[in-house]
């Protein structure tokens, strides 16, 4: 990012406008991801409303569950691995797969058969769900899906699992055609 800043200040080189460069120093891999501009974005859209640094957790209203809460409830694991979820999806058994990321993330990558139910408006989707159905949730890395899982538990839902490592782990372990970001 420092290099990009210098390119913008000096007006030389080709800035990464509309693109993001990912760098894995352990593997010496570079990956370029195209990002579509959102004209309604609060930070960089046509009428930005964010003009200073914010507290991320306060802004997103996300609280990470404790390690004990994240792993077990009444001795039942609340997380599922990407390969396990793939096996379940391949069987064709009826499940509900919920993606609790935001629409701009959904536009970048998603798991087939998933339904977008952003955590920011998750409460509005809960009445559409059935407490007796098997529900699997995922997000980017697993934090938001655990928060959504807790919200469902509070309302009596029992058959819940969160994808450990989220869509990022899915892309690494199951389907590399799903873009990582």
N, C-alpha and C positions, 0 to 999 in steps of 0.2 A: 504494500500500500504506500510505503514511503516513496518508492520509485514512481508510482502513478501520480502521487502528489507533485513530485518534482517535474514530471512531464507536463502536468496541467499548469503549474506555475510558470515554467520556462517556455511553454508553447512548442516544445520539440517532441519528436517521437509520435507514436500512435497510442493514445490512451485506450484503456479497456472499457470504453463506453458500451453499455449493453452486454458486457461480457464479464465473467469472473474467472480468474485464473486460480486453480487449486494446485497446491504443491505438496507432495508427500516426500519429505526429506529422508525418511527411512528407506524408501524404495527408489528415490530419485525419479518420481513420476510427476509429470505435469498434465493437467487436464483443464481444458477451457469449456466453460458452460455459458451458453447464451441466456440472457435474462431479458424478458420483455418489460418495457417500462409501463408502469401502472399510472395513468394520469390522475387517479384518485388517491395515490399514495400520500399519507400525511407528512412524509419526510421530503420526498423528491417529486411529488406530483405537480399539477398545474397550480394548485392553491395550498402550499404546504402550511401545516399548523404546528409542526414540531420544529423549534428553532434553538433548542439547547439539549444537552445530554439528559437522559432520563434514567430512572431506576427501573431496570428491565423487569424484575420480579413484580414490582408494584404496577408497572404498566400492563403487563400480561396477566396479572392476577393469578400467577401460577405458584403453587407451593409444592415442593418435593416431599412425597411421603417418606417416612423413615424407612430404613433398610428392612426392618422387621415387618412393617406394614406392606412394603412393596413385594415381599417374597411369599408371605403366607397369610392366610386367613383361615382360622379353624383347622390348621394343618394342611390346607389345600394351596398348592402353588398358584399364584396369580399371573405368572408370566409364562409365555410359551416361546420356544425358539423359532427362528425363521424356517428351518427345515421341517419342524413339527407342524407348523401352520401350513406349509406347502403340502404335506401329506394329507392333512385334513381337507384342504381345498381340492386336491386331486381326487378324493373319494366321492366328491359331489354331495356329501351330506349337507343338509340345510343348516347354514349358520348365517349370522349377521356379521359382516365385516365393516367396521366403522373407522374412517380416517378422521382424526380430530385435529389435523393441521389446518392452516388457513388456506383460502382459495388460491393465493399466489403460489403456495407450495404444491398444492394439488395439480396446478398447471404444469409444474416442472416434472413431477413423478408421482405415480400412484400404482397401487396393486389392483389388478383386474378384479372385478366383482365387489370392490369396496364402494362404500357410500360416504360422501363428504358430510361430516357433521362437526364443523369447527368448534373447538373448545370455547372460543369467545362467545358462541351462541348455543352451546351444548344444551342448556336447560330447555330451550324451545323444542329440541328433538326428542327429549326423554318421553313425553306422552305418546309418541309414535312407536315406541319400543315395547316389547312384551316381556314381563319379568321372567317368564319361563323359557324364553329362547336362549340359545347359546350365542353369546356375543363376544367377538374378538375386536380389540381396539388397537390402533397403532398411530404413531405420530412420527416425528423425525428421528428421535433417539430413545424415546420411551417415557420421558417425564410427563408430558401432557396426557398421554394415554392412561397412565396410572392415576392422574388427577380425575380424569373422566370416569375411570373404573370406580374410584372411591365415591363419586357422585351417584353412580348407579347402585353401589352397595348400600348407600344411605337410604335408598328408595326400595330396598328389598330384593334387588336383582342378585342372583346367586351364581349363574353359569357364565362367568366372566373370565377373560384372559387378556393380558396386554402383551403385545409383541415385544420381547426383550430386544433392545437395540433399535427398534423402530424400522422405518423403511430403509434407513441407511444399512442396517444389518441385512435386511432382505436383499438389497442390491448386491451386497458383498457375498452372501452365502447361498442365495437361491436364484436370483435373476439379474445378471450383470447388465442386461439391456435397460433396466430401470436406472435412469440417471441419478448420480449422486451429486449432492450440492452442499 
